[in-house]
Structure formats: C-alpha cells, structure tokens
C-alpha cells in the first residue's frame, strides 16, 4: 500500500522536529524564475486513494432459476453493461477513481464495461435444490478516499466511502448458486 504524501510529510516533519533539525535553522529563499512561486504546494488539488479491494460479481441480466434438481442452462445474446457505482458524500471523478484503482491494485478496471456476444452456460443442480444463473461482470468493491488541498497546503476536504462496484474491462460470465427454495 502506498502511503499518501501528506502522511509521509507529516511524519518526516515530526521526526525532524523531534531530532532538533527544525526550529534552529534559518532558511533562505533559493533563486527562482519570476513566474515560479517559491515553496509551492505540490499536493494542491483533489486526489483519490483506493484500498481494501474485494472480488464481486456485478449482475447485469436475469436471475435464471431452475429445479429442484436437474440442470440450469442459460444463453445470452445481447449488449450487457456494468457501470461503476460509488457511495461517498462528495462528488467524485469516476475516471480518477478508476485510475487510482488500476494503479493501486494493477487491475484493468473501467467506468463502464459493455459486452455484446452470444454465450451459453450450463450447470448441474444438486437433488432437491434450485440452481440460479446470472450473467454479469466480475469486478471489485473497494474503499475510497477523496481529499483536497488548497494552494496554502491546507487540507480542505477529506471524505471516505465505498466503490460499490468497479467493473472489470475484460471479465464477464455467469455466476451459479443453489438455494433450497
């Protein structure tokens, strides 16, 4: 997991202060071009951090149910689409969330993933049970943090939430499960 720069900076400054390196040093401004602001905050802007990834199936079609016992079979031939879902108390850039998730977890995610093609799946059902098949996207659920620094390097927004569904750009298929009724 990558530690956000704002945490690393605070730890380094606290360590330097404890070691007596800050406080007795007089800083002099380095030479700079007229159009460059010295000591600019490199954290300025809005940032996203994703963590705690869990694999999930994002259903996009009908829940086919068959039984008791026997076999359940389904064929799909239409356009299916899975779109990223986010639960957070702030406006978020879904493309920035996808970029953060891809960088953090080395996954191939997308804001919306679509697929059109013919696909058939069949599964045996245990005696006395009902089998279910549902087509969808094999994606992820993860935690999300959105934080913003102003030009004075002051943290002005820090909210957390959940990416309820992050579609995979390339992973589609049926999910099978059994129930007693």
N, CA, C and O of each residue as an XYZ file, in Angstrom:
724
protein
N       0.851     -1.171      0.000
C       0.000      0.000      0.000
C       0.891      1.226      0.000
O       1.894      1.269      0.712
N       0.531      2.221     -0.793
C       1.273      3.464     -0.868
C       0.786      4.405      0.210
O      -0.418      4.608      0.369
N       1.716      4.979      0.952
C       1.355      5.945      1.986
C       1.225      7.302      1.318
O       2.161      7.746      0.653
N       0.073      7.985      1.478
C      -0.092      9.294      0.848
C       1.000     10.256      1.279
O       1.466     10.215      2.418
N       1.401     11.117      0.364
C       2.472     12.065      0.623
C       2.163     12.927      1.833
O       3.072     13.268      2.590
N       0.888     13.291      2.037
C       0.545     14.154      3.162
C       0.874     13.478      4.485
O       1.228     14.161      5.446
N       0.767     12.162      4.558
C       1.120     11.439      5.779
C       2.637     11.336      5.894
O       3.186     11.545      6.976
N       3.330     11.013      4.787
C       4.790     10.925      4.824
C       5.389     12.251      5.236
O       6.313     12.273      6.049
N       4.885     13.386      4.692
C       5.409     14.707      5.003
C       5.233     15.013      6.488
O       6.151     15.521      7.131
N       4.061     14.707      7.030
C       3.812     14.979      8.445
C       4.745     14.156      9.323
O       5.251     14.659     10.326
N       4.980     12.902      8.963
C       5.872     12.044      9.746
C       7.302     12.551      9.665
O       7.999     12.598     10.679
N       7.755     12.937      8.458
C       9.117     13.448      8.303
C       9.317     14.735      9.090
O      10.344     14.905      9.749
N       8.348     15.641      9.029
C       8.457     16.907      9.758
C       8.468     16.655     11.263
O       9.245     17.280     11.985
N       7.632     15.762     11.739
C       7.594     15.445     13.163
C       8.912     14.813     13.594
O       9.413     15.113     14.677
N       9.480     13.942     12.761
C      10.761     13.311     13.079
C      11.881     14.338     13.124
O      12.732     14.309     14.012
N      11.869     15.243     12.154
C      12.906     16.278     12.118
C      12.787     17.213     13.308
O      13.800     17.614     13.881
N      11.571     17.564     13.687
C      11.344     18.433     14.843
C      11.831     17.749     16.110
O      12.471     18.381     16.951
N      11.534     16.459     16.255
C      11.962     15.716     17.435
C      13.484     15.609     17.492
O      14.060     15.580     18.579
N      14.128     15.553     16.356
C      15.586     15.447     16.305
C      16.258     16.805     16.455
O      17.485     16.891     16.509
N      15.462     17.860     16.522
C      16.026     19.191     16.685
C      16.533     19.798     15.395
O      17.295     20.765     15.428
N      16.128     19.250     14.252
C      16.599     19.765     12.972
C      15.789     20.947     12.481
O      16.269     21.717     11.649
N      14.582     21.106     12.972
C      13.736     22.226     12.571
C      13.610     23.160     13.760
O      13.551     22.702     14.902
N      13.569     24.409     13.522
C      13.369     25.375     14.593
C      14.604     26.232     14.791
O      14.475     27.421     15.084
N      15.796     25.674     14.642
C      17.001     26.458     14.818
C      17.650     26.770     13.481
O      18.683     27.437     13.437
N      17.065     26.300     12.397
C      17.622     26.527     11.075
C      16.977     27.743     10.437
O      15.758     27.906     10.502
N      17.783     28.597      9.822
C      17.263     29.760      9.109
C      17.273     29.412      7.630
O      18.312     29.066      7.068
N      16.114     29.508      7.009
C      16.008     29.170      5.595
C      16.194     30.407      4.750
O      15.726     31.486      5.115
N      16.862     30.270      3.641
C      16.994     31.351      2.676
C      16.310     30.917      1.406
O      16.371     29.751      1.018
N      15.660     31.862      0.760
C      14.925     31.541     -0.462
C      15.896     31.260     -1.588
O      16.840     32.023     -1.794
N      15.681     30.168     -2.329
C      16.540     29.872     -3.466
C      16.217     30.806     -4.633
O      15.133     31.385     -4.695
N      17.150     30.940     -5.535
C      16.906     31.748     -6.725
C      15.820     31.072     -7.543
O      15.784     29.845     -7.637
N      14.922     31.874     -8.142
C      13.859     31.295     -8.946
C      13.450     32.258    -10.045
O      13.712     33.460     -9.986
N      12.794     31.684    -11.056
C      12.313     32.500    -12.165
C      11.157     33.368    -11.677
O      10.492     33.028    -10.698
N      10.923     34.472    -12.350
C       9.884     35.423    -11.942
C       8.484     34.817    -11.973
O       7.622     35.220    -11.191
N       8.248     33.863    -12.857
C       6.900     33.303    -12.974
C       6.699     32.035    -12.139
O       5.658     31.391    -12.265
N       7.648     31.661    -11.302
C       7.532     30.476    -10.468
C       7.359     30.908     -9.017
O       8.134     31.716     -8.505
N       6.342     30.366     -8.360
C       6.110     30.683     -6.960
C       6.991     29.792     -6.105
O       6.916     28.568     -6.216
N       7.839     30.386     -5.238
C       8.685     29.540     -4.400
C       7.848     28.797     -3.362
O       6.806     29.289     -2.928
N       8.301     27.627     -2.971
C       7.663     26.817     -1.945
C       6.206     26.492     -2.278
O       5.370     26.435     -1.376
N       5.896     26.282     -3.531
C       4.526     25.927     -3.936
C       4.159     24.557     -3.365
O       5.012     23.686     -3.195
N       2.888     24.395     -3.080
C       2.392     23.135     -2.532
C       2.211     22.130     -3.663
O       1.390     22.339     -4.556
N       2.975     21.042     -3.627
C       2.838     20.049     -4.697
C       1.661     19.121     -4.464
O       1.393     18.261     -5.303
N       0.945     19.263     -3.348
C      -0.238     18.460     -3.062
C      -1.525     19.167     -3.472
O      -2.605     18.596     -3.319
N      -1.442     20.398     -3.990
C      -2.640     21.170     -4.312
C      -3.521     20.403     -5.293
O      -3.028     19.793     -6.242
N      -4.828     20.442     -5.052
C      -5.774     19.760     -5.927
C      -6.482     18.619     -5.224
O      -6.319     18.398     -4.024
N      -7.269     17.903     -6.005
C      -8.058     16.781     -5.488
C      -7.363     15.473     -5.827
O      -6.882     15.280     -6.944
N      -7.318     14.578     -4.847
C      -6.652     13.288     -5.004
C      -7.588     12.173     -4.553
O      -8.481     12.384     -3.733
N      -7.366     10.977     -5.108
C      -8.164      9.804     -4.760
C      -7.236      8.686     -4.321
O      -6.133      8.531     -4.845
N      -7.703      7.904     -3.346
C      -6.957      6.738     -2.878
C      -7.951      5.592     -2.736
O      -8.999      5.750     -2.109
N      -7.625      4.437     -3.317
C      -8.477      3.257     -3.200
C      -7.745      2.201     -2.385
O      -6.521      2.092     -2.459
N      -8.493      1.422     -1.606
C      -7.898      0.399     -0.762
C      -8.949     -0.651     -0.411
O     -10.136     -0.432     -0.649
N      -8.536     -1.776      0.146
C      -9.419     -2.880      0.562
C     -10.259     -3.442     -0.586
O     -11.487     -3.440     -0.506
N      -9.621     -3.920     -1.643
C     -10.319     -4.470     -2.810
C     -10.874     -5.857     -2.517
O     -10.180     -6.701     -1.949
N     -12.138     -6.095     -2.907
C     -12.805     -7.389     -2.783
C     -13.390     -7.774     -4.138
O     -13.986     -6.934     -4.812
N     -13.230     -9.025     -4.543
C     -13.804     -9.500     -5.803
C     -15.310     -9.673     -5.656
O     -15.778    -10.216     -4.656
N     -16.078     -9.210     -6.654
C     -17.540     -9.366     -6.646
C     -18.034     -9.657     -8.058
O     -17.315     -9.457     -9.037
N     -19.273    -10.132     -8.144
C     -19.962    -10.310     -9.425
C     -21.005     -9.212     -9.521
O     -21.848     -9.078     -8.635
N     -20.957     -8.425    -10.586
C     -21.903     -7.328    -10.791
C     -22.960     -7.828    -11.773
O     -22.703     -7.871    -12.976
N     -24.147     -8.209    -11.284
C     -25.159     -8.784    -12.174
C     -25.702     -7.754    -13.155
O     -25.902     -6.590    -12.809
N     -25.938     -8.205    -14.392
C     -26.483     -7.321    -15.419
C     -27.688     -7.906    -16.131
O     -28.272     -7.250    -16.994
N     -28.061     -9.095    -15.796
C     -29.174     -9.729    -16.515
C     -30.139    -10.416    -15.574
O     -30.161    -10.163    -14.369
N     -30.929    -11.284    -16.155
C     -31.974    -12.016    -15.456
C     -31.358    -13.080    -14.551
O     -30.342    -13.680    -14.902
N     -31.970    -13.318    -13.381
C     -31.606    -14.421    -12.492
C     -32.399    -15.640    -12.974
O     -33.590    -15.762    -12.689
N     -31.723    -16.553    -13.716
C     -32.376    -17.752    -14.223
C     -32.411    -18.788    -13.117
O     -31.367    -19.138    -12.567
N     -33.605    -19.290    -12.778
C     -33.782    -20.255    -11.692
C     -34.427    -21.516    -12.253
O     -35.383    -21.449    -13.025
N     -33.884    -22.680    -11.851
C     -34.411    -23.937    -12.332
C     -34.297    -24.980    -11.220
O     -33.415    -24.889    -10.366
N     -35.184    -25.961    -11.235
C     -35.096    -27.015    -10.230
C     -36.473    -27.430     -9.765
O     -37.462    -26.985    -10.347
N     -36.585    -28.255     -8.752
C     -35.445    -28.779     -7.985
C     -34.692    -29.858     -8.753
O     -35.272    -30.624     -9.523
N     -33.388    -29.894     -8.521
C     -32.506    -30.839     -9.201
C     -32.416    -30.565    -10.684
O     -33.014    -29.617    -11.192
N     -31.662    -31.404    -11.374
C     -31.542    -31.274    -12.820
C     -30.393    -30.389    -13.247
O     -29.302    -30.425    -12.677
N     -30.668    -29.588    -14.272
C     -29.644    -28.725    -14.854
C     -30.238    -27.354    -15.134
O     -31.399    -27.248    -15.530
N     -29.468    -26.328    -14.935
C     -29.886    -24.980    -15.323
C     -28.948    -24.523    -16.439
O     -27.728    -24.640    -16.327
N     -29.531    -24.003    -17.510
C     -28.767    -23.548    -18.663
C     -29.286    -22.183    -19.078
O     -30.488    -21.920    -19.040
N     -28.373    -21.330    -19.470
C     -28.771    -20.009    -19.949
C     -27.880    -19.611    -21.113
O     -26.684    -19.902    -21.136
N     -28.486    -18.943    -22.069
C     -27.747    -18.372    -23.187
C     -28.025    -16.879    -23.201
O     -29.141    -16.436    -22.933
N     -27.022    -16.135    -23.508
C     -27.158    -14.682    -23.539
C     -26.684    -14.192    -24.892
O     -25.619    -14.598    -25.357
N     -27.443    -13.341    -25.519
C     -27.015    -12.724    -26.768
C     -27.611    -11.331    -26.820
O     -28.636    -11.102    -27.463
N     -26.966    -10.416    -26.145
C     -27.380     -9.027    -26.162
C     -26.293     -8.182    -25.551
O     -25.297     -8.703    -25.048
N     -26.478     -6.893    -25.591
C     -25.499     -5.976    -25.024
C     -25.700     -5.896    -23.512
O     -26.779     -5.533    -23.045
N     -24.670     -6.232    -22.756
C     -24.678     -6.116    -21.297
C     -23.749     -4.966    -20.913
O     -22.738     -4.726    -21.573
N     -24.100     -4.260    -19.843
C     -23.282     -3.138    -19.424
C     -23.220     -3.076    -17.913
O     -24.238     -3.234    -17.239
N     -22.020     -2.846    -17.369
C     -21.823     -2.653    -15.930
C     -21.127     -1.319    -15.741
O     -20.115     -1.044    -16.385
N     -21.668     -0.489    -14.856
C     -21.140      0.859    -14.628
C     -20.662      0.996    -13.197
O     -21.266      0.450    -12.273
N     -19.568      1.732    -13.019
C     -19.011      1.946    -11.684
C     -20.057      2.608    -10.786
O     -20.787      3.496    -11.227
N     -20.126      2.178     -9.541
C     -21.020      2.763     -8.548
C     -20.205      3.188     -7.349
O     -19.359      2.431     -6.873
N     -20.450      4.408     -6.848
C     -19.675      4.942     -5.734
C     -20.622      5.443     -4.657
O     -21.599      6.132     -4.951
N     -20.328      5.094     -3.404
C     -21.102      5.572     -2.264
C     -20.187      6.450     -1.421
O     -19.397      5.944     -0.623
N     -20.292      7.756     -1.595
C     -19.436      8.697     -0.870
C     -20.168     10.028     -0.790
O     -20.903     10.384     -1.711
N     -19.982     10.756      0.280
C     -20.687     12.024      0.477
C     -20.037     13.186     -0.235
O     -19.908     14.262      0.349
N     -19.625     13.012     -1.467
C     -18.995     14.083     -2.240
C     -19.062     13.719     -3.717
O     -19.237     12.555     -4.074
N     -18.923     14.713     -4.554
C     -18.846     14.480     -5.991
C     -17.472     13.900     -6.299
O     -16.456     14.415     -5.832
N     -17.443     12.834     -7.079
C     -16.171     12.198     -7.408
C     -16.006     12.099     -8.919
O     -16.979     12.056     -9.671
N     -14.758     12.065     -9.334
C     -14.421     11.829    -10.736
C     -14.248     10.325    -10.907
O     -13.262      9.754    -10.441
N     -15.206      9.684    -11.576
C     -15.127      8.227    -11.711
C     -13.891      7.801    -12.491
O     -13.319      6.749    -12.204
N     -13.469      8.592    -13.469
C     -12.262      8.219    -14.211
C     -11.032      8.313    -13.312
O     -10.109      7.512    -13.464
N     -10.991      9.276    -12.373
C      -9.872      9.364    -11.430
C      -9.896      8.195    -10.458
O      -8.841      7.687    -10.077
N     -11.094      7.757    -10.050
C     -11.217      6.599     -9.162
C     -10.705      5.351     -9.874
O      -9.972      4.558     -9.283
N     -11.085      5.171    -11.138
C     -10.620      4.023    -11.922
C      -9.104      4.068    -12.049
O      -8.439      3.046    -11.881
N      -8.551      5.239    -12.344
C      -7.095      5.369    -12.482
C      -6.388      5.012    -11.181
O      -5.359      4.336    -11.204
N      -6.924      5.458    -10.045
C      -6.338      5.138     -8.744
C      -6.402      3.637     -8.466
O      -5.430      3.046     -7.995
N      -7.546      3.027     -8.757
C      -7.709      1.584     -8.526
C      -6.759      0.781     -9.413
O      -6.143     -0.179     -8.951
N      -6.637      1.168    -10.679
C      -5.741      0.453    -11.586
C      -4.294      0.565    -11.124
O      -3.548     -0.413    -11.176
N      -3.891      1.763    -10.667
C      -2.517      1.957    -10.211
C      -2.253      1.216     -8.907
O      -1.188      0.624     -8.735
N      -3.210      1.243     -7.993
C      -3.024      0.617     -6.679
C      -3.024     -0.898     -6.760
O      -2.173     -1.549     -6.153
N      -3.975     -1.476     -7.506
C      -4.166     -2.923     -7.498
C      -3.719     -3.625     -8.774
O      -3.860     -4.844     -8.874
N      -3.187     -2.899     -9.751
C      -2.757     -3.477    -11.029
C      -3.889     -4.256    -11.688
O      -3.697     -5.390    -12.128
N      -5.070     -3.642    -11.753
C      -6.225     -4.266    -12.382
C      -6.579     -3.502    -13.647
O      -6.085     -2.395    -13.867
N      -7.423     -4.082    -14.471
C      -7.894     -3.440    -15.690
C      -9.359     -3.088    -15.474
O     -10.249     -3.836    -15.880
N      -9.608     -1.946    -14.832
C     -10.961     -1.532    -14.475
C     -11.516     -0.581    -15.530
O     -10.817     -0.200    -16.468
N     -12.786     -0.202    -15.363
C     -13.385      0.746    -16.290
C     -14.548      1.459    -15.616
O     -15.103      0.967    -14.634
N     -14.916      2.626    -16.153
C     -16.082      3.348    -15.660
C     -17.335      2.586    -16.075
O     -18.235      2.367    -15.265
N     -17.385      2.187    -17.340
C     -18.474      1.359    -17.854
C     -17.872      0.297    -18.755
O     -17.065      0.599    -19.635
N     -18.265     -0.940    -18.533
C     -17.808     -2.026    -19.386
C     -19.032     -2.635    -20.055
O     -20.031     -2.923    -19.396
N     -18.948     -2.828    -21.365
C     -20.068     -3.392    -22.125
C     -19.588     -4.582    -22.931
O     -18.415     -4.687    -23.291
N     -20.529     -5.478    -23.204
C     -20.182     -6.654    -24.000
C     -21.410     -7.099    -24.780
O     -22.504     -7.193    -24.224
N     -21.230     -7.372    -26.062
C     -22.283     -7.932    -26.882
C     -21.733     -9.177    -27.565
O     -20.834     -9.098    -28.402
N     -22.279    -10.308    -27.200
C     -21.934    -11.547    -27.884
C     -22.799    -12.675    -27.354
O     -23.518    -12.503    -26.370
N     -22.732    -13.797    -27.986
C     -23.510    -14.959    -27.584
C     -22.676    -15.802    -26.629
O     -21.490    -16.042    -26.860
N     -23.325    -16.252    -25.541
C     -22.611    -17.018    -24.516
C     -23.607    -17.977    -23.870
O     -24.712    -17.566    -23.517
N     -23.236    -19.242    -23.711
C     -24.103    -20.241    -23.087
C     -23.352    -20.900    -21.930
O     -22.157    -21.180    -22.020
N     -24.089    -21.140    -20.840
C     -23.503    -21.773    -19.659
C     -24.517    -22.750    -19.088
O     -25.718    -22.478    -19.093
N     -24.038    -23.886    -18.596
C     -24.903    -24.902    -18.024
C     -24.253    -25.451    -16.766
O     -23.034    -25.612    -16.705
N     -25.082    -25.740    -15.753
C     -24.552    -26.285    -14.501
C     -25.545    -27.288    -13.920
O     -26.754    -27.057    -13.943
N     -25.031    -28.400    -13.400
C     -25.883    -29.382    -12.736
C     -26.329    -28.844    -11.385
O     -25.593    -28.124    -10.711
N     -27.577    -29.217    -10.995
C     -28.153    -28.772     -9.728
C     -28.263    -29.989     -8.816
O     -28.707    -31.054     -9.246
N     -27.863    -29.832     -7.566
C     -27.960    -30.929     -6.589
C     -29.427    -31.306     -6.390
O     -30.317    -30.464     -6.515
N     -29.668    -32.587     -6.079
C     -31.036    -33.076     -5.854
C     -31.716    -32.261     -4.752
O     -31.131    -32.007     -3.698
N     -32.961    -31.859     -5.016
C     -33.738    -31.098     -4.033
C     -33.383    -29.631     -3.934
O     -33.969    -28.916     -3.121
N     -32.443    -29.158     -4.736
C     -32.026    -27.749     -4.709
C     -32.476    -27.039     -5.973
O     -32.810    -27.675     -6.972
N     -32.481    -25.714     -5.920
C     -32.764    -24.879     -7.083
C     -31.471    -24.198     -7.503
O     -30.734    -23.659     -6.677
N     -31.214    -24.234     -8.791
C     -29.999    -23.615     -9.324
C     -30.298    -22.256     -9.921
O     -31.335    -22.058    -10.553
N     -29.398    -21.336     -9.721
C     -29.540    -19.970    -10.252
C     -28.336    -19.651    -11.133
O     -27.203    -20.011    -10.812
N     -28.594    -18.979    -12.237
C     -27.548    -18.470    -13.117
C     -27.827    -16.996    -13.376
O     -28.964    -16.607    -13.642
N     -26.787    -16.185    -13.297
C     -26.951    -14.776    -13.638
C     -25.683    -14.281    -14.313
O     -24.578    -14.466    -13.804
N     -25.861    -13.647    -15.471
C     -24.741    -13.110    -16.226
C     -24.330    -11.776    -15.618
O     -25.156    -11.060    -15.053
N     -23.062    -11.452    -15.738
C     -22.600    -10.164    -15.235
C     -21.105     -9.991    -15.400
O     -20.438    -10.758    -16.095
N     -20.601     -8.969    -14.745
C     -19.198     -8.581    -14.825
C     -18.500     -8.994    -13.532
O     -19.000     -8.742    -12.435
N     -17.345     -9.627    -13.674
C     -16.552     -9.991    -12.492
C     -15.647     -8.813    -12.167
O     -14.564     -8.672    -12.735
N     -16.103     -7.967    -11.248
C     -15.385     -6.749    -10.886
C     -14.977     -6.742     -9.430
O     -14.642     -7.779     -8.859
N     -15.008     -5.539     -8.826
C     -14.491     -5.383     -7.470
C     -15.316     -4.387     -6.667
O     -16.028     -3.552     -7.226
N     -15.209     -4.490     -5.361
C     -15.707     -3.483     -4.410
C     -14.477     -3.037     -3.632
O     -13.620     -3.861     -3.314
N     -14.374     -1.748     -3.320
C     -13.211     -1.253     -2.588
C     -13.550      0.013     -1.828
O     -14.565      0.658     -2.092
N     -12.705      0.358     -0.898
C     -12.858      1.603     -0.150
C     -12.215      2.733     -0.940
O     -11.300      2.516     -1.734
N     -12.713      3.948     -0.705
C     -12.270      5.120     -1.460
C     -12.100      6.304     -0.522
O     -12.925      6.530      0.362
N     -11.023      7.061     -0.720
C     -10.829      8.323     -0.018
C     -10.627      9.408     -1.063
O      -9.870      9.233     -2.018
N     -11.316     10.536     -0.872
C     -11.129     11.714     -1.719
C     -10.646     12.829     -0.803
O     -11.295     13.139      0.195
N      -9.504     13.436     -1.139
C      -9.012     14.543     -0.326
C      -8.500     15.668     -1.217
O      -7.995     15.432     -2.314
N      -8.642     16.900     -0.722
C      -8.297     18.090     -1.494
C      -7.435     19.024     -0.660
O      -7.736     19.286      0.505
N      -6.355     19.529     -1.266
C      -5.501     20.549     -0.654
C      -5.664     21.852     -1.419
O      -5.706     21.848     -2.649
N      -5.758     22.988     -0.688
C      -5.793     24.286     -1.367
C      -4.366     24.751     -1.623
O      -3.416     24.047     -1.278
N      -4.203     25.924     -2.224
C      -2.875     26.420     -2.605
C      -1.991     26.740     -1.405
O      -0.784     26.919     -1.565
N      -2.564     26.816     -0.214
C      -1.780     27.045      1.003
C      -1.393     25.734      1.680
O      -0.928     25.738      2.820
N      -1.580     24.628      0.997
C      -1.294     23.282      1.518
C      -2.159     22.927      2.720
O      -1.728     22.185      3.603
N      -3.373     23.454      2.753
C      -4.308     23.138      3.818
C      -5.303     22.108      3.286
O      -5.883     22.279      2.213
N      -5.488     21.039      4.055
C      -6.450     20.011      3.687
C      -7.848     20.592      3.859
O      -8.256     20.904      4.978
N      -8.591     20.741      2.752
C      -9.918     21.363      2.806
C     -11.058     20.360      2.700
O     -12.200     20.681      3.028
N     -10.755     19.148      2.243
C     -11.785     18.116      2.120
C     -11.121     16.758      2.291
O     -10.074     16.496      1.699
N     -11.727     15.894      3.099
C     -11.231     14.543      3.277
C     -12.432     13.670      3.608
O     -12.896     13.648      4.748
N     -12.937     12.946      2.604
C     -14.109     12.096      2.788
C     -13.784     10.682      2.338
O     -12.964     10.473      1.443
N     -14.432      9.722      2.964
C     -14.244      8.329      2.573
C     -15.595      7.721      2.220
O     -16.641      8.194      2.666
N     -15.557      6.690      1.433
C     -16.766      5.996      1.024
C     -16.389      4.662      0.423
O     -15.307      4.134      0.682
N     -17.283      4.122     -0.379
C     -17.074      2.810     -0.972
C     -17.346      2.863     -2.464
O     -18.329      3.455     -2.910
N     -16.468      2.241     -3.224
C     -16.757      1.971     -4.628
C     -17.573      0.690     -4.585
O     -17.023     -0.400     -4.425
N     -18.897      0.825     -4.730
C     -19.790     -0.321     -4.560
C     -19.634     -1.337     -5.680
O     -19.850     -2.531     -5.473
N     -19.259     -0.870     -6.865
C     -18.989     -1.789     -7.972
C     -18.037     -1.122     -8.954
O     -18.308     -0.035     -9.463
N     -16.926     -1.786     -9.208
C     -15.921     -1.336    -10.168
C     -15.814     -2.409    -11.226
O     -15.205     -3.450    -10.983
N     -16.398     -2.182    -12.413
C     -16.382     -3.235    -13.433
C     -14.981     -3.538    -13.942
O     -14.133     -2.649    -14.030
N     -14.753     -4.780    -14.271
C     -13.541     -5.162    -14.980
C     -13.755     -4.829    -16.455
O     -14.855     -5.001    -16.980
N     -12.728     -4.363    -17.106
C     -12.854     -4.051    -18.530
C     -12.946     -5.311    -19.372
O     -13.402     -5.250    -20.514
N     -12.524     -6.457    -18.838
C     -12.404     -7.668    -19.664
C     -12.984     -8.939    -19.078
O     -12.816     -9.997    -19.684
N     -13.654     -8.903    -17.940
C     -14.060    -10.152    -17.299
C     -15.576    -10.251    -17.141
O     -16.164     -9.596    -16.281
N     -16.197    -11.073    -17.977
C     -17.641    -11.277    -17.988
C     -17.952    -12.752    -17.862
O     -17.131    -13.587    -18.240
N     -19.126    -13.096    -17.336
C     -19.523    -14.501    -17.286
C     -20.695    -14.727    -16.352
O     -21.229    -13.792    -15.756
N     -21.092    -16.014    -16.235
C     -22.217    -16.392    -15.391
C     -21.740    -16.699    -13.972
O     -20.627    -17.178    -13.759
N     -22.601    -16.414    -13.027
C     -22.415    -16.822    -11.625
C     -23.500    -17.855    -11.337
O     -24.667    -17.647    -11.670
N     -23.108    -18.975    -10.715
C     -24.054    -20.048    -10.364
C     -24.109    -20.173     -8.851
O     -23.083    -20.095     -8.175
N     -25.332    -20.372     -8.314
C     -25.500    -20.674     -6.893
C     -26.765    -21.491     -6.713
O     -27.640    -21.510     -7.579
N     -26.849    -22.165     -5.578
C     -28.001    -23.016     -5.271
C     -28.727    -22.515     -4.032
O     -28.125    -21.957     -3.114
N     -30.051    -22.732     -4.036
C     -30.884    -22.413     -2.866
C     -31.806    -23.584     -2.565
O     -31.933    -24.505     -3.373
N     -32.450    -23.549     -1.399
C     -33.359    -24.634     -1.035
C     -34.787    -24.378     -1.512
O     -35.619    -25.284     -1.476
N     -35.073    -23.186     -1.947
C     -36.431    -22.909     -2.445
C     -36.389    -22.024     -3.676
O     -37.436    -21.688     -4.231
